[in-house]
């Protein structure tokens, strides 16, 4: 018999999960295990300590034993897989995405500085390219002729 002081609330989401629910009745994992005369919290702790596949197989056989008419072995296994994920050690990793506080003034200030600096860098390099191109192809430079000195070989 389980004493109230021994009850571990880490397993509540698993134990109180519904196996089925219809208009007249519902059956939780806790109720199904009680029907099989199994200490639900001890069973949850035992399943939590098992590898995931072993825990699924163990729980599926217990689900199937509670009502083999309602569940096929495959349906019991699929249900058990979902239920085992509710156990603390088998829960899928839930990493919260890191949020950025866009209302923070520092973020907006650095974003504005970055955009300003980038646009200055881009416009500065494009104006340097334009001035270099205009120096080499300016009309004045094309019509400018440099006089040549007379050659010193022969004087007429």
BAVEXRO-535916 format. One record per residue: residue number from 1; residue in three letters; chain; x, y, z of N, C-alpha, C, CB in turn. Coordinates in Angstrom, 1 decimal. Glycine has a CB too. Layout:
BEGIN
> pos,code,unit,nu,nv,nw,cau,cav,caw,cu,cv,cw,cbu,cbv,cbw
> NUM,ALA,A,X,Y,Z,X,Y,Z,X,Y,Z,X,Y,Z
...
This chain:
BEGIN
> pos,code,unit,nu,nv,nw,cau,cav,caw,cu,cv,cw,cbu,cbv,cbw
> 1,UNK,A,0.8,-1.2,0.0,0.0,0.0,0.0,0.9,1.2,0.0,-1.0,0.0,1.2
> 2,UNK,A,0.5,2.2,-0.8,1.3,3.5,-0.8,0.8,4.4,0.2,1.2,4.1,-2.2
> 3,UNK,A,1.8,5.0,0.9,1.5,6.0,2.0,1.5,7.3,1.3,2.5,5.9,3.2
> 4,UNK,A,0.7,8.3,1.8,0.6,9.6,1.1,2.0,10.3,1.2,-0.4,10.4,1.8
> 5,UNK,A,2.8,10.1,2.2,4.1,10.8,2.2,5.0,10.3,1.2,4.7,10.6,3.6
> 6,UNK,A,4.8,9.0,0.7,5.7,8.5,-0.3,5.3,8.8,-1.8,5.7,7.0,-0.2
> 7,UNK,A,4.2,9.5,-2.0,3.8,9.8,-3.3,4.7,10.8,-3.9,2.3,10.3,-3.3
> 8,UNK,A,5.1,10.5,-5.2,6.0,11.4,-5.9,5.2,12.1,-7.0,7.2,10.6,-6.5
> 9,UNK,A,5.1,13.4,-6.9,4.3,14.2,-7.9,5.0,14.3,-9.2,4.1,15.6,-7.3
> 10,UNK,A,6.2,13.9,-9.4,6.9,13.9,-10.7,6.2,13.1,-11.7,8.4,13.4,-10.6
> 11,UNK,A,5.4,12.1,-11.2,4.7,11.1,-12.1,3.3,11.5,-12.3,4.8,9.8,-11.5
> 12,UNK,A,2.8,12.6,-11.9,1.4,13.0,-12.0,0.9,13.1,-13.4,1.2,14.3,-11.3
> 13,UNK,A,1.7,13.7,-14.3,1.2,13.8,-15.7,1.1,12.4,-16.3,2.2,14.7,-16.5
> 14,UNK,A,2.0,11.5,-15.9,1.9,10.1,-16.4,0.7,9.4,-15.8,3.2,9.3,-16.1
> 15,UNK,A,0.6,9.4,-14.5,-0.4,8.6,-13.8,-1.9,9.1,-14.1,-0.2,8.7,-12.3
> 16,UNK,A,-2.0,10.4,-14.2,-3.4,10.9,-14.5,-3.7,11.1,-15.9,-3.5,12.3,-13.8
> 17,UNK,A,-2.9,10.7,-16.8,-3.2,10.7,-18.3,-4.3,9.7,-18.6,-1.9,10.4,-19.1
> 18,UNK,A,-5.1,10.1,-19.5,-6.3,9.2,-19.8,-5.9,8.2,-20.9,-7.5,10.1,-20.3
> 19,UNK,A,-6.3,6.9,-20.6,-6.1,5.9,-21.6,-7.3,6.0,-22.6,-6.1,4.5,-20.9
> 20,UNK,A,-8.4,6.2,-22.1,-9.6,6.5,-22.9,-10.6,7.3,-22.2,-10.2,5.2,-23.5
> 21,UNK,A,-11.5,7.9,-22.9,-12.6,8.7,-22.3,-13.7,8.7,-23.3,-12.1,10.1,-22.0
> 22,UNK,A,-14.9,8.3,-22.8,-16.1,8.3,-23.6,-17.2,9.0,-22.8,-16.5,6.9,-24.1
> 23,UNK,A,-18.4,8.9,-23.3,-19.5,9.6,-22.6,-19.7,9.1,-21.2,-20.8,9.5,-23.4
> 24,UNK,A,-19.6,7.8,-21.0,-19.9,7.2,-19.7,-18.8,7.1,-18.8,-20.5,5.9,-20.0
> 25,UNK,A,-17.6,6.7,-19.3,-16.5,6.4,-18.4,-15.2,6.9,-19.0,-16.4,4.9,-18.2
> 26,UNK,A,-14.2,7.0,-18.1,-12.8,7.3,-18.5,-11.9,6.4,-17.7,-12.5,8.8,-18.4
> 27,UNK,A,-10.7,6.2,-18.2,-9.8,5.3,-17.5,-8.4,6.0,-17.6,-9.7,3.9,-18.1
> 28,UNK,A,-7.8,6.3,-16.4,-6.5,6.9,-16.4,-5.5,5.7,-16.2,-6.4,7.9,-15.2
> 29,UNK,A,-4.2,6.1,-16.3,-3.2,5.1,-16.1,-3.2,4.6,-14.6,-1.8,5.7,-16.4
> 30,UNK,A,-3.5,5.6,-13.7,-3.6,5.2,-12.3,-4.7,4.2,-12.1,-3.9,6.5,-11.5
> 31,UNK,A,-5.9,4.4,-12.7,-7.0,3.5,-12.5,-6.7,2.1,-13.1,-8.2,4.1,-13.1
> 32,UNK,A,-6.1,2.1,-14.3,-5.8,0.9,-15.0,-4.8,0.1,-14.1,-5.2,1.1,-16.4
> 33,UNK,A,-3.8,0.7,-13.6,-2.8,0.0,-12.7,-3.5,-0.5,-11.4,-1.6,0.9,-12.4
> 34,UNK,A,-4.4,0.3,-10.9,-5.1,-0.1,-9.7,-6.0,-1.4,-10.0,-6.0,1.0,-9.1
> 35,UNK,A,-6.6,-1.4,-11.1,-7.4,-2.6,-11.5,-6.5,-3.8,-11.6,-8.1,-2.4,-12.9
> 36,UNK,A,-5.3,-3.7,-11.9,-4.4,-4.8,-12.0,-3.7,-5.1,-10.6,-3.3,-4.6,-13.0
> 37,UNK,A,-4.1,-4.3,-9.6,-3.6,-4.4,-8.2,-2.1,-4.2,-8.2,-3.8,-5.9,-7.7
> 38,UNK,A,-1.7,-3.1,-8.9,-0.3,-2.7,-9.0,-0.2,-1.3,-8.4,0.2,-2.6,-10.5
> 39,UNK,A,0.8,-1.1,-7.5,1.1,0.2,-6.9,1.5,1.2,-8.1,2.2,0.1,-5.8
> 40,UNK,A,0.7,2.1,-8.4,0.9,3.0,-9.5,2.1,3.8,-9.4,-0.3,3.9,-9.7
> 41,UNK,A,2.4,4.4,-8.3,3.6,5.2,-8.1,4.9,4.4,-8.2,3.6,6.0,-6.8
> 42,UNK,A,4.9,3.2,-7.7,6.0,2.3,-7.8,6.2,1.9,-9.2,5.8,1.0,-6.9
> 43,UNK,A,5.1,1.6,-9.9,5.2,1.2,-11.3,5.8,2.3,-12.1,3.8,0.7,-11.8
> 44,UNK,A,5.3,3.5,-11.9,5.8,4.7,-12.6,7.3,4.9,-12.3,5.1,6.0,-12.1
> 45,UNK,A,7.8,4.7,-11.1,9.2,4.8,-10.8,10.0,3.7,-11.5,9.4,4.7,-9.2
> 46,UNK,A,9.4,2.5,-11.5,10.1,1.4,-12.2,10.2,1.6,-13.7,9.3,0.1,-11.9
> 47,UNK,A,9.1,2.1,-14.3,9.1,2.4,-15.7,10.1,3.5,-16.0,7.7,2.7,-16.2
> 48,UNK,A,10.2,4.5,-15.2,11.1,5.6,-15.3,12.5,5.2,-15.4,10.8,6.7,-14.2
> 49,UNK,A,12.8,4.1,-14.6,14.2,3.7,-14.6,14.6,2.7,-15.7,14.4,3.0,-13.3
> 50,UNK,A,13.6,2.3,-16.5,13.9,1.4,-17.6,14.3,2.1,-18.8,12.7,0.5,-17.8
> 51,UNK,A,15.0,1.4,-19.7,15.2,2.0,-21.1,13.9,2.2,-21.7,16.1,1.1,-22.0
> 52,UNK,A,13.8,3.2,-22.6,12.5,3.6,-23.2,11.7,2.4,-23.9,12.7,4.6,-24.3
> 53,UNK,A,12.4,1.6,-24.7,11.7,0.5,-25.4,11.2,-0.6,-24.4,12.7,-0.2,-26.3
> 54,UNK,A,12.0,-0.9,-23.3,11.6,-1.8,-22.3,10.4,-1.3,-21.6,12.7,-2.1,-21.4
> 55,UNK,A,10.4,0.0,-21.2,9.3,0.6,-20.5,8.0,0.6,-21.4,9.6,2.1,-20.2
> 56,UNK,A,8.1,0.8,-22.7,7.0,0.8,-23.6,6.4,-0.6,-23.6,7.4,1.3,-25.0
> 57,UNK,A,7.2,-1.6,-23.8,6.7,-3.0,-23.8,6.1,-3.4,-22.5,7.9,-4.0,-24.2
> 58,UNK,A,6.7,-3.0,-21.4,6.1,-3.4,-20.1,4.7,-2.7,-19.9,7.0,-3.0,-19.0
> 59,UNK,A,4.6,-1.4,-20.2,3.4,-0.7,-20.1,2.3,-1.2,-21.1,3.6,0.8,-20.2
> 60,UNK,A,2.7,-1.5,-22.3,1.8,-1.9,-23.3,1.1,-3.2,-22.9,2.5,-2.1,-24.7
> 61,UNK,A,1.9,-4.1,-22.3,1.3,-5.4,-21.9,0.3,-5.2,-20.7,2.4,-6.4,-21.4
> 62,UNK,A,0.6,-4.2,-19.9,-0.4,-3.9,-18.8,-1.6,-3.3,-19.3,0.3,-3.0,-17.7
> 63,UNK,A,-1.5,-2.4,-20.3,-2.6,-1.7,-20.9,-3.5,-2.8,-21.6,-2.2,-0.6,-21.9
> 64,UNK,A,-2.9,-3.7,-22.3,-3.6,-4.7,-23.0,-4.3,-5.6,-22.1,-2.6,-5.5,-23.9
> 65,UNK,A,-3.7,-5.9,-20.9,-4.3,-6.8,-19.9,-5.6,-6.1,-19.3,-3.3,-7.1,-18.8
> 66,UNK,A,-5.6,-4.8,-19.2,-6.8,-4.2,-18.6,-8.0,-4.3,-19.5,-6.5,-2.7,-18.4
> 67,UNK,A,-7.9,-4.3,-20.8,-9.0,-4.5,-21.7,-8.5,-4.9,-23.1,-9.8,-3.1,-21.7
> 68,UNK,A,-8.4,-6.2,-23.2,-7.8,-6.7,-24.5,-8.9,-6.6,-25.6,-7.4,-8.2,-24.3
> 69,UNK,A,-10.1,-6.3,-25.3,-11.1,-6.1,-26.3,-11.0,-4.7,-26.9,-12.6,-6.3,-25.7
> 70,UNK,A,-10.7,-3.7,-26.1,-10.6,-2.3,-26.5,-9.3,-2.1,-27.3,-10.6,-1.4,-25.3
> 71,UNK,A,-8.2,-2.7,-26.9,-6.9,-2.4,-27.5,-6.3,-3.7,-28.1,-5.9,-1.8,-26.6
> 72,UNK,A,-5.8,-3.5,-29.3,-5.0,-4.6,-29.9,-3.6,-4.4,-29.3,-5.0,-4.5,-31.5
> 73,UNK,A,-2.7,-5.4,-29.5,-1.3,-5.2,-29.0,-0.6,-4.0,-29.6,-0.5,-6.5,-29.2
> 74,UNK,A,-0.9,-3.8,-30.9,-0.3,-2.6,-31.6,-0.8,-1.3,-31.0,-0.5,-2.7,-33.1
> 75,UNK,A,-2.1,-1.2,-30.8,-2.7,0.0,-30.3,-2.2,0.2,-28.8,-4.3,-0.1,-30.3
> 76,UNK,A,-2.1,-0.8,-28.1,-1.6,-0.7,-26.7,-0.1,-0.2,-26.7,-1.7,-2.0,-25.9
> 77,UNK,A,0.7,-0.7,-27.7,2.1,-0.3,-27.8,2.2,1.2,-28.2,2.8,-1.1,-28.8
> 78,UNK,A,1.3,1.6,-29.1,1.4,3.0,-29.5,0.9,3.9,-28.4,0.4,3.2,-30.7
> 79,UNK,A,-0.1,3.5,-27.6,-0.5,4.3,-26.5,0.6,4.4,-25.4,-1.8,3.7,-25.9
> 80,UNK,A,1.2,3.2,-25.2,2.3,3.1,-24.2,3.4,4.0,-24.6,2.7,1.7,-24.0
> 81,UNK,A,3.8,4.1,-25.9,4.9,5.0,-26.3,4.6,6.4,-26.0,5.1,4.8,-27.8
> 82,UNK,A,3.3,6.9,-26.2,3.0,8.2,-25.8,3.0,8.5,-24.3,1.6,8.6,-26.4
> 83,UNK,A,2.6,7.5,-23.6,2.5,7.6,-22.1,3.9,7.6,-21.5,1.7,6.5,-21.5
> 84,UNK,A,4.8,6.8,-22.0,6.2,6.7,-21.5,6.9,8.1,-21.7,7.0,5.6,-22.2
> 85,UNK,A,6.5,8.8,-22.7,7.1,10.1,-22.9,6.7,11.1,-21.8,6.7,10.7,-24.3
> 86,UNK,A,5.7,10.8,-21.0,5.3,11.7,-19.9,6.1,11.4,-18.7,3.8,11.4,-19.6
> 87,UNK,A,6.9,10.4,-18.6,7.7,10.1,-17.5,8.9,11.0,-17.5,8.2,8.6,-17.5
> 88,UNK,A,9.4,11.4,-16.3,10.5,12.5,-16.3,11.7,12.1,-17.1,10.8,12.7,-14.9
> 89,UNK,A,12.2,10.9,-16.9,13.5,10.5,-17.6,13.3,10.2,-19.1,14.1,9.4,-16.9
> 90,UNK,A,12.1,10.0,-19.5,11.8,9.7,-20.9,11.2,10.9,-21.7,11.0,8.5,-21.1
> 91,UNK,A,11.0,12.0,-21.0,10.4,13.2,-21.7,11.3,13.7,-22.8,10.1,14.3,-20.6
> 92,UNK,A,10.8,14.0,-23.9,11.6,14.6,-25.0,12.2,15.9,-24.5,10.8,14.8,-26.3
> 93,UNK,A,13.4,16.2,-25.0,14.1,17.4,-24.6,13.3,18.6,-25.1,15.6,17.4,-25.1
> 94,UNK,A,13.0,19.4,-24.1,12.2,20.6,-24.5,13.1,21.9,-24.2,10.9,20.7,-23.8
> 95,UNK,A,13.8,22.3,-25.2,14.6,23.5,-25.0,13.9,24.7,-25.5,16.0,23.4,-25.9
> 96,UNK,A,13.8,25.7,-24.6,13.1,26.9,-24.9,14.0,27.7,-25.8,12.7,27.7,-23.6
> 97,UNK,A,13.4,28.2,-26.9,14.2,29.1,-27.8,14.5,30.4,-27.0,13.4,29.4,-29.1
> 98,UNK,A,15.7,30.9,-27.3,16.2,32.1,-26.6,15.5,33.3,-27.3,17.7,32.2,-26.7
> 99,UNK,A,14.8,34.1,-26.5,14.1,35.2,-27.1,15.0,36.4,-27.1,12.8,35.4,-26.4
> 100,UNK,A,14.8,37.3,-28.1,15.5,38.5,-28.1,14.5,39.6,-27.8,16.1,38.8,-29.5
> 101,UNK,A,14.9,40.5,-26.9,14.0,41.6,-26.5,14.2,42.7,-27.4,14.2,42.0,-25.0
> 102,UNK,A,13.3,42.8,-28.4,13.4,43.8,-29.4,13.0,45.2,-28.9,12.6,43.5,-30.6
> 103,UNK,A,12.4,45.3,-27.8,12.1,46.6,-27.2,13.2,47.2,-26.4,10.8,46.5,-26.3
> 104,UNK,A,14.2,46.4,-26.2,15.4,46.9,-25.5,16.1,48.0,-26.3,16.4,45.7,-25.2
> 105,UNK,A,16.4,49.1,-25.7,17.0,50.2,-26.4,18.4,49.9,-27.0,17.0,51.4,-25.5
> 106,UNK,A,19.1,49.2,-26.2,20.5,48.9,-26.7,20.5,48.1,-28.0,21.3,48.1,-25.6
> 107,UNK,A,19.6,47.1,-28.1,19.5,46.3,-29.3,19.2,47.2,-30.5,18.5,45.2,-29.1
> 108,UNK,A,18.2,48.0,-30.3,17.8,48.9,-31.4,18.9,49.9,-31.8,16.5,49.6,-31.1
> 109,UNK,A,19.6,50.4,-30.8,20.7,51.3,-31.0,21.8,50.7,-31.8,21.2,51.9,-29.7
> 110,UNK,A,22.2,49.4,-31.4,23.3,48.8,-32.2,22.8,48.3,-33.6,23.8,47.5,-31.4
> 111,UNK,A,21.6,48.0,-33.7,21.1,47.7,-35.0,21.1,48.9,-35.9,19.6,47.2,-34.9
> 112,UNK,A,20.7,50.1,-35.4,20.8,51.3,-36.2,22.2,51.7,-36.6,20.1,52.5,-35.4
> 113,UNK,A,23.2,51.5,-35.6,24.6,51.8,-35.9,25.1,50.9,-36.9,25.4,51.7,-34.6
> 114,UNK,A,24.7,49.6,-36.9,25.2,48.6,-37.9,24.7,49.0,-39.3,24.7,47.2,-37.5
> 115,UNK,A,23.4,49.3,-39.4,22.9,49.7,-40.7,23.5,50.9,-41.2,21.3,49.9,-40.6
> 116,UNK,A,23.7,51.9,-40.3,24.4,53.2,-40.7,25.8,52.9,-41.2,24.3,54.2,-39.6
> 117,UNK,A,26.6,52.2,-40.4,28.0,51.9,-40.7,28.0,51.1,-42.0,28.6,51.1,-39.6
> 118,UNK,A,27.1,50.2,-42.2,27.1,49.4,-43.5,26.8,50.2,-44.7,26.2,48.2,-43.4
> 119,UNK,A,25.9,51.1,-44.5,25.5,51.9,-45.7,26.6,52.9,-46.0,24.2,52.7,-45.4
> 120,UNK,A,27.3,53.4,-45.0,28.4,54.4,-45.3,29.6,53.6,-45.9,28.9,55.0,-43.9
> 121,UNK,A,29.8,52.4,-45.5,30.9,51.6,-46.1,30.6,51.3,-47.5,31.1,50.3,-45.3
> 122,UNK,A,29.4,50.9,-47.8,29.0,50.6,-49.2,29.0,51.8,-50.1,27.6,50.0,-49.2
> 123,UNK,A,28.5,53.0,-49.6,28.4,54.2,-50.4,29.8,54.7,-50.6,27.5,55.2,-49.8
> 124,UNK,A,30.7,54.6,-49.6,32.1,55.1,-49.7,32.9,54.3,-50.7,32.8,55.1,-48.4
> 125,UNK,A,32.7,53.0,-50.7,33.4,52.2,-51.7,32.9,52.4,-53.1,33.4,50.7,-51.3
> 126,UNK,A,31.6,52.6,-53.2,31.1,52.8,-54.6,31.5,54.2,-55.1,29.6,52.7,-54.6
> 127,UNK,A,31.6,55.2,-54.3,32.0,56.5,-54.8,33.5,56.5,-55.1,31.7,57.6,-53.8
> 128,UNK,A,34.3,55.7,-54.4,35.7,55.6,-54.8,35.8,54.9,-56.1,36.5,54.8,-53.7
> 129,UNK,A,35.0,53.9,-56.4,35.1,53.2,-57.6,34.7,54.1,-58.8,34.2,51.9,-57.6
> 130,UNK,A,33.6,54.9,-58.5,33.2,55.9,-59.6,34.2,56.9,-59.9,31.9,56.6,-59.1
> 131,UNK,A,34.9,57.5,-58.8,35.9,58.5,-59.1,37.1,57.9,-59.8,36.3,59.2,-57.8
> 132,UNK,A,37.5,56.7,-59.5,38.6,56.0,-60.1,38.3,55.8,-61.6,39.0,54.7,-59.4
> 133,UNK,A,37.1,55.3,-61.8,36.6,55.1,-63.2,36.6,56.4,-64.0,35.3,54.3,-63.2
> 134,UNK,A,36.1,57.4,-63.4,36.0,58.7,-64.1,37.3,59.3,-64.4,35.1,59.7,-63.4
> 135,UNK,A,38.3,59.1,-63.5,39.7,59.6,-63.8,40.3,59.0,-65.0,40.5,59.4,-62.5
> 136,UNK,A,40.1,57.7,-65.2,40.8,57.0,-66.3,40.1,57.2,-67.6,40.9,55.5,-66.0
> 137,UNK,A,38.8,57.6,-67.6,38.0,57.7,-68.8,37.5,59.1,-69.0,36.9,56.7,-68.9
> 138,UNK,A,38.1,60.1,-68.4,37.5,61.5,-68.5,37.8,62.0,-69.9,38.1,62.4,-67.4
> 139,UNK,A,36.9,62.8,-70.5,37.1,63.4,-71.8,38.4,64.2,-71.9,35.9,64.2,-72.3
> 140,UNK,A,38.7,64.9,-70.8,39.9,65.8,-70.8,41.1,64.9,-70.9,39.9,66.7,-69.6
> 141,UNK,A,41.1,63.8,-70.3,42.3,63.0,-70.3,42.5,62.3,-71.6,42.2,61.9,-69.2
> 142,UNK,A,41.4,62.1,-72.4,41.5,61.4,-73.7,42.0,62.4,-74.7,40.1,60.9,-74.1
> 143,UNK,A,41.8,63.7,-74.6,42.2,64.7,-75.6,43.5,65.4,-75.3,41.1,65.7,-75.8
> 144,UNK,A,44.0,65.1,-74.2,45.3,65.7,-73.7,46.4,65.0,-74.5,45.5,65.6,-72.2
> 145,UNK,A,47.2,65.8,-75.2,48.4,65.3,-75.9,49.6,65.9,-75.3,48.3,65.6,-77.4
> 146,UNK,A,50.6,65.0,-75.1,51.8,65.4,-74.5,52.8,65.6,-75.7,52.4,64.3,-73.5
> 147,UNK,A,53.4,66.9,-75.8,54.4,67.1,-76.9,55.6,66.3,-76.7,54.7,68.6,-76.9
> 148,UNK,A,56.2,65.8,-77.8,57.4,65.0,-77.8,58.6,65.9,-78.0,57.3,63.9,-78.8
> 149,UNK,A,59.6,65.6,-77.3,60.9,66.3,-77.5,61.5,65.8,-78.9,61.8,66.1,-76.3
> 150,UNK,A,62.2,66.7,-79.6,62.8,66.3,-80.8,63.9,65.3,-80.5,63.4,67.5,-81.6
> 151,UNK,A,64.0,64.3,-81.4,65.1,63.3,-81.2,66.4,63.9,-81.5,64.8,62.0,-82.1
> 152,UNK,A,67.4,63.5,-80.8,68.8,64.1,-80.9,69.6,63.4,-82.0,69.5,64.1,-79.6
> 153,UNK,A,69.1,62.5,-82.7,69.9,61.8,-83.7,70.3,62.6,-84.9,69.1,60.6,-84.2
> 154,UNK,A,69.4,63.3,-85.5,69.7,64.0,-86.8,69.0,65.4,-86.7,69.3,63.2,-88.0
> 155,UNK,A,69.8,66.4,-87.1,69.3,67.7,-87.2,69.3,68.1,-88.6,70.1,68.7,-86.3
> 156,UNK,A,68.2,68.6,-89.2,68.2,69.0,-90.5,68.5,70.4,-90.7,66.8,68.7,-91.1
